[in-house]
Amino acid sequence: MALLLAACATGPQPMTVRSDVDALTTADAQNKQRFVILPGGKEVSEQDLQFIEFKTYVEKVLINRGFSKASSLRDGDMVLFLSYGVGAPQMYQYAYEVPVWNDMGYYPFYSRRYRYYPMMSTYYTQRIETYTLYKRYLSLDAYDMEAYLQQQTPRQLWKISVQSEGRSNDLRLTFPYMVTAMQPYIGTNTGHMLAVDVDEFNPVLRQITMNIPLPSVLPASQPIKVQ
C-alpha cells in the first residue's frame, strides 16, 4: 500500500497556474455593458495574430459576465484596452541535503518509534539547484466610449490586473489560465490582490479554449505543481 501511495504521489500532476488578481471599479461602471477591445500599447496592431487570439479569450469571459460585444466603436459604450507581456527571467538557487549510501549499500532506516538501528551509518551531502522564473502579466482597462470618441479627458470605469509567476515564459500557454482566473472579478472591486488557482480541468478554461489542446502534465524537469 505504501508503495502504491508513493507511486500516486509522484505520478503526473495536472497543470495548475496560480494568478494574483486585483480589480477596481467605479459606480458609473454598472451602466456600461457593450464593449470593444483595443490593444493597450501603440506597438501592437489590432491585426496582430497574438492580440486577436488573446482578445478572443477575453471576449468570452466578458460575455460570461453579462457584457456584450459591440459591432463597432460607435455601437459600444466602453472601450477596453488589453495589455500583456512577460518580464525578464529571474534566476534563483536553493540548497538541500540528500542522504548518501553507506558502505553496506543501503540507506539507514527508522522504526515507527524512531529508534535508530546502529549497524547502519550514513551522511548527507548538499546539492544546489538553479531555476528560472518568469513574471507574466495582463491588464484590462475600461474607459467611457463617448469620452474616448470625442477625445475628451479619459473617464476610467474599471480595471483589472492579473499576474503570475512560473518556470514557463510561454504566454500563449499561461494566458488562458490567467484570463480564467480574472473572470469572476471583472467590473468589481476586490479590495486587495487575490490569489486564484486554475487547473487544466477548470470548466471556464475548457470553454474559452474550445478545441485548442492543453498540456495534461508538467515536464518532468519541473517538480513543482504551480506553474
Secondary structure as the mmCIF struct_conf table of DSSP 4:
data_model
#
loop_
_struct_conf.conf_type_id
_struct_conf.id
_struct_conf.beg_label_comp_id
_struct_conf.beg_label_asym_id
_struct_conf.beg_label_seq_id
_struct_conf.end_label_comp_id
_struct_conf.end_label_asym_id
_struct_conf.end_label_seq_id
HELX_RH_AL_P HELX_RH_AL_P1 ALA A 2 ALA A 9
TURN_TY1_P TURN_TY1_P1 THR A 10 THR A 10
BEND BEND1 GLY A 11 GLY A 11
STRN STRN1 THR A 16 THR A 25
HELX_RH_3T_P HELX_RH_3T_P1 ALA A 27 ASN A 31
STRN STRN2 ARG A 34 PRO A 39
BEND BEND2 GLY A 40 GLY A 41
TURN_TY1_P TURN_TY1_P2 LYS A 42 GLU A 43
BEND BEND3 VAL A 44 VAL A 44
TURN_TY1_P TURN_TY1_P3 GLU A 46 GLN A 47
HELX_RH_AL_P HELX_RH_AL_P2 LEU A 49 ASN A 64
TURN_TY1_P TURN_TY1_P4 ARG A 65 GLY A 66
STRN STRN3 SER A 68 LYS A 69
BEND BEND4 SER A 71 SER A 72
TURN_TY1_P TURN_TY1_P5 LEU A 73 ASP A 75
BEND BEND5 ASP A 77 ASP A 77
STRN STRN4 MET A 78 VAL A 86
STRN STRN5 GLN A 90 VAL A 100
TURN_TY1_P TURN_TY1_P6 ASP A 103 MET A 104
BEND BEND6 GLY A 105 TYR A 106
STRN STRN6 TYR A 110 TYR A 110
TURN_TY1_P TURN_TY1_P7 ARG A 112 ARG A 113
STRN STRN7 TYR A 116 TYR A 116
TURN_TY1_P TURN_TY1_P8 PRO A 118 MET A 119
STRN STRN8 TYR A 123 ASP A 144
HELX_RH_AL_P HELX_RH_AL_P3 MET A 145 LEU A 149
TURN_TY1_P TURN_TY1_P9 GLN A 150 GLN A 151
BEND BEND7 THR A 153 THR A 153
STRN STRN9 GLN A 156 GLY A 166
BEND BEND8 ARG A 167 ARG A 167
HELX_RH_AL_P HELX_RH_AL_P4 LEU A 171 MET A 182
HELX_RH_3T_P HELX_RH_3T_P2 GLN A 183 TYR A 185
TURN_TY1_P TURN_TY1_P10 ILE A 186 GLY A 187
BEND BEND9 THR A 188 THR A 188
BEND BEND10 GLY A 191 HIS A 192
STRN STRN10 LEU A 194 ASP A 199
TURN_TY1_P TURN_TY1_P11 GLU A 200 PHE A 201
HELX_RH_AL_P HELX_RH_AL_P5 PRO A 203 THR A 209
TURN_TY1_P TURN_TY1_P12 MET A 210 ASN A 211
BEND BEND11 ILE A 212 ILE A 212
BEND BEND12 SER A 216 VAL A 217
TURN_TY1_P TURN_TY1_P13 ALA A 220 SER A 221
BEND BEND13 LYS A 225 LYS A 225
STRN STRN11 VAL A 226 VAL A 226
#
